[in-house]
């Protein structure tokens, strides 16, 4: 091989060996026909090109970029977007396709990094093994939990928190209704410390949106900007200093409150599956998992649209999630002994605030 590379006529090709996290092995080559080497068939990739490899002797991360067209058979847009190719192991070698007995010259080994999709083409960044040396080792202080819900550090059993369902009707590309999901999380109180402005035009209404994908339960109190507690009345009977509340947390005020600031306190139920995971078991998205942004009984909202359209009748499993807050771990899951965060360590706001005697 050394003599061949030192000659004037080259018959060289690069071999790209990828081993995904699920154990599947794929081989690609920039040659115009498949190459069988060491028992692996390296298929000709569609318009596969590789950039130059940037290397240095100071242990900084070596990298290169590979670009190819999506073939929709081996490498599909849905698999890339679902993360099936993330962090796959990569080995790039150089061979003489006219004489494979010369062996292979390893050019680079590492992992797949960020993949970018543009007009039917993907570009994948390859990062050398030296990047692993630059990764964080150990944990850093954080107010929220560093464990993944249900892992060995969290220790929560996800079996009892996992349920099955099917799409009954679609709300949008990332939301659907399923009346069988009646699970409700705990009811907690919300104290408004930011305030809300009443519209200056009719109707003088404010719609509250509970956090963590929860559902409005009941009104607690409404306090105006002067600190006066307003009076709750029936809908349609609002007067100065009085308001009404309708189902879902729609507050209506009198014209005298227009443009004023109010502080609305209420109770809400935490979305049982908020921050959880949906894994489809039927339909075009079978086998893919997606994060739940918010949940109310019978209503699922994903954080991002799935790779394929959701259809009525698609089946799935859905698992409860956690917002990684100390109070949630303590009050909802009774798992505070395994909480992996430091919520009481003062942050930068404490350090930087003006000091007084």
Protein Blocks (a to p, Z undefined) as FASTA:
>chain_A
ZZmmmmmbdcdddddddddfkopacdddfbfbdcdeehiacdddehiacddddddfeopa
cddddddddehlmmcfklmmnopmgoiacddddddfklmknopadfbgcdddddddeehi
acdddddfklmmmpcedjdddfbdfbdehiaknopafklmpccdddfbdfblmbccdfkl
mcccdddddddfkbpaddfbdcdddddddehhiacfbdfbdcdfkopacddddehiaceh
iacddehiiacddfklgoiacdddddddddfkgoiacddfedjkgoiacddfbdcehiac
dfbdcfbdcdehiacddddddehiaklmmmmnopmmmpccdfkbccfklmmpccdZZ
